[in-house]
Amino acid sequence: MAEITLKQAQEQVDSWIKTYGVRYFNELTNMTILTEEVGELARIMLGLKNVLAETDHVMTLVFDEVDTGVSGRAAQKVAEKMAAVSRRKQVLCVTHLPQLAAMADAHFLVEKGEEGGRTFTRITCLSRVQRQKELARITGGAQITDTLLRSAEEMLEAAEQFRARLH
């Protein structure tokens, strides 16, 4: 197990926070983070967990709204950080971004509905084909085209290649 000093951890977290433009205040060993957005806080926690994953005894991390306010390359970087953390911890992430969903080892579709006046939640573990269709849907909306399906397949393949390099 690699050891890291508190100062090294703070420097790594500071660097990660600066990347995403979050205002922060660092006072020796006491870090106070000034943020108004839940998504920013979730991304900060992801950065902290990524740095401290070797020594933290928590085995499961849950991230909700980690994708708030990010897209494109920033979303890809968040997905890559989560994939790295997931090699040492179980990571559960609620997301609406295809970059994060594609990076997952397992993809679950969560649907909320109503039946007979009662609200229910349905959770389905998606197959590879279902994942491709779901990624196409969250990328392009209701009309899934062949182009969106090809793009979704490329995202899945790129995510698999990235995860394979982590081992």
N, C-alpha and C positions, 0 to 999 in steps of 0.2 A: 504494500500500500504506500503510495507516494505521500510524503508529508509536505505541507505548505504552511508557511507562517501567516499570521493574521495580516501583516503588512502586504505580503504577496497576494493574498486573497483580495484585499481591498483594492490593490492596484489593478488586478484583473477585472474585478467588478466595476471599478471606476471606468476602465477602458470600455467595457461592454455597455455601460450606461451612456457614456458620451456618444457612442455609435448611434444610439437611438434618440439622442437629443433631449433626454430627460434632465431637468434641473435637479441638482442635488447639492447637499452640503456634507462634507466629510470632516469630522473633527476627531483626529487621532484614531482611537479604536471604536468610536461611537459614530455610526453612519446614520444620518437622518435624511430621508428622501422626501423631497417636496414634489408631490404629484397630485393632480386632480382626476386622473383617469384610471379606472380599474384596470384597463388593458395594459397601461404603462406599469402599474404595480405588479401585474402578473408577469410581464416581461422582465422586470427587475428580479422577481423571485426566481424566474427561470435562470437568469444570469448567476444569481447567488447559488442556486442548487447545482448548476453546472460546475462552478468553481469548488464548491464544498462537498460534492457528491461522494468523494472518497472517504470522508470522515463522518458524514451524517448517517445516523442509524435509522432514519425514516425510510421505509422500503417502497412506499407508494406515494407518488406525487399527482395531484389533481390540478389541472389548469383549465379555467373557464375564462373566456374573454381575452385570452392571451393574444388573439389576432385582432383585437380592436384597434382600428386606426393604422393598420399596416397592410401593405399589398406588395406585389411584385417581388423585387430582390430582398427587401426587408423581411417579407413573409417567408421567403426561402431560407434566409439566415436563421429565423426563429425555428423553422422546421428542422434545420440541421442541428441546432443547439439541443432541441428536444430529443432528437435521435441519439445524440451523443450521451445525454443523461440517461436515456432508456437502456443503454447497454449495462448500466449499473443499478438502475432502479426501475420499478414499474411506473409508467407514465400514462395517465388518463387525461385526454384533452378533448374538450368540447370546442369544435371549430366550424367555421363556415368557409374556410379558405382551402382551395384545392391543394396548395403547396403543403400545408400541414397534414391534410387527410392522406395525401399520396405517400407521405413519409412514414406513415404508421405501419407497424408489423401486422396489426389487425384493425379492421375498419368496421365500426358498428354504425348503422343508421338508426337514429332515434326519431320516432314519429309520435306526435301527440294527436289524439283524436277524441271523438265523442260518439258514444253508442248507447242508446237507450237512456239518454239524459245523464250519463256518467262519463267523466273524462278519463281517458286511459293513455298510457304510454306504451308503445311497442318498440322493442329493441331487436334489431336483426343483424347478425354477423354476416357481412357481405363476402361473396365469392369474388374471385378475380374479375370475372365478367361484370358482376354487379358493381364492384368498385369502379371499374372503368366507366360504366354508365352514370354512376353517382357523381364522379369527378366531372364528367362532361356536363351533367345537369347543374352542378354548383358553379361551373365555369361560365356556361352559356345560357342558363335559364331553361324554360320549359321545352323548347325545341332542340332536341339533340340531333346534331348533324354528324355525318361521317368525319368531317374535319375536327369537330369537338372530340369525337371518340378517338381519333388518331392522336390528338394532343393529350388526352387523358392517358392513353397507353404510353406515350413518351414520358409523361410525368411519373408514371408507375415504374417504368424501366430505369429512369434516372435516379429515382429514390432507392430502388433496389441496389443499384451500383454504388450509391453513396453509403448506404447501410453496410454493404459488403466490405467497403474500405475501413469501416470502423472496427472490424473484428481483428 
